[in-house]
């Protein structure tokens, strides 16, 4: 009973944390891509950042 509930809750918490980490990683990658794109646009205009 209790042990199973604890294990189940622990696994749910772990999978939630993993999902949050993936989401955060995606967000960081999106920001980095946006920065690189902006940098590329500046370079193509001949402005060195």
HELIX and SHEET records of a PDB file:
HELIX    1   1 UNK A    2  UNK A   44  1                                  43    
END                                                                             
